[in-house]
Amino acid sequence: MIVKEEFLSRLRKIFDLNLYEVKVWTALLSRGTSTAGELSSISDVPRSRTYDILESLEKKGFIVMKLGKPIKFVALKPEEVVERVKKNLVVEAREKSKRLEKLKGEEVLGELTNLFSDGIKYIESTDLSGALKGRQNVYNHLDMLVREAQKSITLITTADGLSRKLEVLLPSLEKAKKRGVEIKIVAKITAENKSVAKDFAKVAEVKDCGNLQARFMIVDGEQLMFMLLNDQEVHPTYDIGVWLNTEFFAKALEQLFNVAWKGFKAVK
């Protein structure tokens, strides 16, 4: 059986499988029913590993073990595999969420917080900076900055970026507004994202920046988050953000932004 490496690589990412798992699975799909020995030969996976791999695939809902001797394994329809994997992911996510929620009331979180608090005392504020790779990591950090904001939040993003940030940041922005935080958002407003802009307008002053292209956030005139790449040209996995804790530069950039703010058109 010959399966292109590119196809196997795609399957690994989509279904979160290792190389041996995806080789054995595709081999079984091509046969429908087969023994571990046959699958080892077809997939070029060591026989000593094949049973472990098949057991793993069975637990994940990709295959079924057939009763009898010799032991055979049956492939499930790909559509059924997708449904099973989705259900398993939901169950796993709920279980992990419950464990993390339970952690809030346990001693271990207190100990971790103490370690962080003690360590942070020895760090200069200018050392609190770093690079974040991947759009999800960038958004997680933006959300953290919003949740910690006390006075002001200034966000400038692209037309597509505004739509993406609705689900990610709106809940935290709503809470920030209730804390009395002043929120300003600027983006290119289009027919596609106008309704999103109106949703943001419930918690912030939102203005149209026209063709200005920029992606950054300023929080409390102290912290900055720059997205370095054009979101139209970079895959989310390779997006990069730089976080800086610098009151001197943050206040200067905020002052420049406030000058430009007057020339932007308010969203109604």
C-alpha positions in Angstrom: 0.0 0.0 0.0 1.5 3.4 -1.0 0.1 6.5 0.7 1.7 9.9 0.0 3.7 11.3 3.0 1.9 14.6 2.6 -1.5 12.9 3.0 -0.3 11.0 6.1 1.0 14.3 7.5 -2.4 15.9 7.1 -4.1 13.0 8.8 -1.7 13.2 11.7 -2.5 16.9 12.3 -6.3 16.5 11.8 -6.8 13.5 14.0 -3.8 14.0 16.4 -2.2 10.6 15.6 1.4 9.6 15.6 3.1 8.3 12.5 2.7 4.6 13.3 -1.0 5.1 14.2 -1.8 6.8 10.9 0.1 4.2 8.9 -1.7 1.3 10.5 -5.1 3.0 10.3 -4.8 3.8 6.6 -3.5 0.3 6.0 -6.6 -1.1 7.7 -8.9 1.2 5.8 -7.5 -0.2 2.6 -8.3 -3.7 3.7 -11.4 -3.3 5.7 -10.5 -6.3 7.9 -7.1 -7.6 8.7 -4.8 -9.2 11.3 -2.0 -7.4 13.1 0.6 -9.3 11.2 -0.9 -8.3 7.8 -1.1 -4.7 8.9 2.5 -4.7 10.0 3.6 -5.9 6.6 1.3 -3.5 4.7 2.1 -0.4 6.8 5.8 -1.0 7.3 5.3 -0.7 11.1 7.4 -3.0 13.3 5.4 -6.1 14.3 6.4 -5.5 18.0 4.6 -2.2 17.9 1.6 -3.1 15.8 -0.6 -4.5 18.7 0.1 -1.5 20.9 -0.9 0.8 18.0 -4.0 -1.2 17.2 -5.0 -1.0 20.9 -4.5 2.7 20.9 -6.6 3.2 17.7 -9.4 1.0 19.3 -9.5 3.2 22.4 -9.6 6.4 20.3 -12.6 5.0 18.3 -10.9 4.4 14.9 -11.3 0.6 14.7 -13.0 -2.4 16.3 -11.5 -5.7 17.3 -13.3 -8.7 15.9 -13.8 -11.7 18.1 -12.3 -15.0 17.1 -9.0 -16.5 16.2 -6.8 -15.2 14.7 -7.7 -11.8 16.1 -8.7 -9.4 13.4 -9.5 -5.8 13.3 -12.3 -4.0 11.5 -12.1 -0.5 10.0 -14.9 1.9 10.7 -16.3 4.3 8.1 -14.3 7.5 8.1 -17.6 9.5 8.7 -18.2 7.4 11.9 -14.6 7.9 13.0 -15.0 11.7 12.7 -18.1 11.6 14.9 -16.5 9.4 17.5 -13.4 11.5 17.6 -15.5 14.6 18.0 -17.5 13.1 20.9 -14.3 11.9 22.6 -12.7 15.3 22.3 -15.8 16.9 23.9 -15.8 14.4 26.8 -12.0 14.8 27.3 -12.3 18.6 27.3 -15.1 18.5 29.9 -13.1 16.3 32.1 -10.0 18.5 31.9 -12.1 21.6 32.5 -13.6 20.0 35.6 -10.1 19.1 36.9 -8.8 22.6 36.3 -11.9 24.2 37.9 -11.5 22.0 40.9 -7.8 23.1 41.1 -8.9 26.6 42.1 -9.9 25.5 45.5 -6.9 23.2 46.2 -3.6 23.8 48.0 -1.6 23.1 44.9 -2.8 26.3 43.2 -1.9 28.3 46.3 1.6 26.9 46.3 2.0 27.6 42.6 0.9 31.2 43.2 3.3 31.6 46.0 6.2 30.4 43.8 5.2 32.9 41.1 4.7 35.8 43.6 8.1 35.1 45.2 9.8 34.8 41.9 8.3 38.0 40.4 9.8 40.1 43.2 13.2 39.7 41.7 12.2 40.6 38.1 12.6 44.1 36.8 9.5 45.4 35.1 11.4 45.9 31.8 12.3 42.1 31.9 8.6 41.3 31.7 8.5 40.9 27.9 8.5 38.0 25.4 7.6 36.7 22.0 4.5 34.5 21.5 4.2 32.2 18.5 0.9 31.1 17.0 -2.3 33.2 16.9 -4.0 31.3 19.6 -1.2 32.0 22.0 -1.2 35.6 21.0 -5.0 35.8 21.6 -4.6 34.1 25.0 -2.1 36.7 26.1 -4.3 39.6 24.8 -7.2 38.2 26.8 -5.0 38.0 29.9 -4.0 41.7 29.4 -7.7 42.7 29.1 -8.6 40.8 32.2 -5.8 42.6 34.2 -6.5 46.1 32.8 -7.5 48.7 35.4 -7.6 52.0 33.5 -7.5 51.8 29.7 -7.4 49.5 26.7 -6.5 50.6 23.2 -6.8 48.1 20.4 -6.1 48.5 16.7 -6.6 45.6 14.4 -7.5 44.6 10.8 -10.9 44.1 9.3 -10.6 40.3 9.6 -8.9 40.6 13.0 -11.9 42.5 14.4 -14.2 39.6 13.5 -11.9 37.0 15.0 -11.5 38.9 18.3 -15.3 39.0 18.9 -15.5 35.6 20.5 -12.0 35.7 22.0 -12.1 39.1 23.7 -15.7 40.3 24.0 -16.5 38.5 27.3 -13.4 39.9 29.0 -14.0 43.4 27.5 -17.5 43.4 29.0 -16.1 42.7 32.5 -13.4 45.3 31.9 -16.1 47.9 31.1 -17.9 47.0 34.3 -14.6 47.7 36.2 -14.6 51.2 34.7 -11.9 50.6 32.1 -11.9 53.0 29.1 -11.9 50.9 25.9 -11.1 52.2 22.4 -11.1 49.9 19.3 -10.0 50.9 15.8 -10.2 48.7 12.7 -11.2 49.0 9.0 -15.0 48.6 9.0 -16.5 46.7 6.1 -19.9 45.4 5.1 -18.7 42.0 6.4 -17.6 43.1 9.9 -20.0 46.0 10.5 -22.3 43.9 12.8 -19.2 42.8 14.7 -18.2 46.4 15.2 -21.6 47.2 16.6 -21.3 44.3 19.1 -18.0 45.8 20.2 -19.6 49.3 20.4 -21.7 48.0 23.3 -18.5 47.9 25.5 -16.1 50.3 23.7 -15.7 53.3 21.5 -15.3 51.9 18.1 -13.9 53.8 15.1 -13.1 53.1 11.4 -9.4 53.6 10.5 -9.9 53.3 6.8 -7.0 51.7 5.1 -4.6 52.0 8.0 -3.0 48.6 8.6 -1.8 47.9 12.2 -2.2 45.3 14.9 -1.4 46.2 18.5 -2.9 46.7 22.0 -1.9 49.2 24.7 -3.1 48.5 28.3 -3.1 51.0 31.1 -0.4 53.0 29.3 2.1 50.4 30.6 1.9 47.2 28.5 2.1 46.7 24.8 1.3 43.8 22.5 2.4 44.0 18.9 1.4 41.6 16.2 4.3 41.7 13.8 2.9 40.1 10.6 0.1 40.9 8.2 -2.8 38.5 9.1 -3.7 38.3 5.4 -0.4 36.8 4.5 0.6 34.5 7.4 -0.9 31.2 8.6 -2.3 31.4 12.1 0.3 28.9 13.3 3.1 31.2 12.3 1.6 34.5 13.6 3.9 36.3 16.0 3.2 38.7 18.9 5.7 40.7 21.0 4.7 41.6 24.6 6.5 44.5 26.3 6.1 46.1 29.8 7.4 49.6 29.2 5.5 52.6 30.5 7.8 55.1 28.7 7.1 53.7 25.2 3.5 52.7 25.9 2.5 56.2 27.0 4.3 57.7 24.0 2.5 55.4 21.6 -0.8 56.0 23.4 -0.4 59.7 23.0 0.3 59.3 19.2 -2.7 57.1 19.0 -5.0 59.6 20.7 -3.9 62.3 18.1 -4.9 59.9 15.3 -8.1 58.8 17.1 -9.6 62.2 16.5 -9.4 61.7 12.8 -11.1 58.3 12.7 -14.8 57.9 11.9 -17.0 56.7 14.7 -19.1 53.6 14.1 -22.8 54.1 14.5 
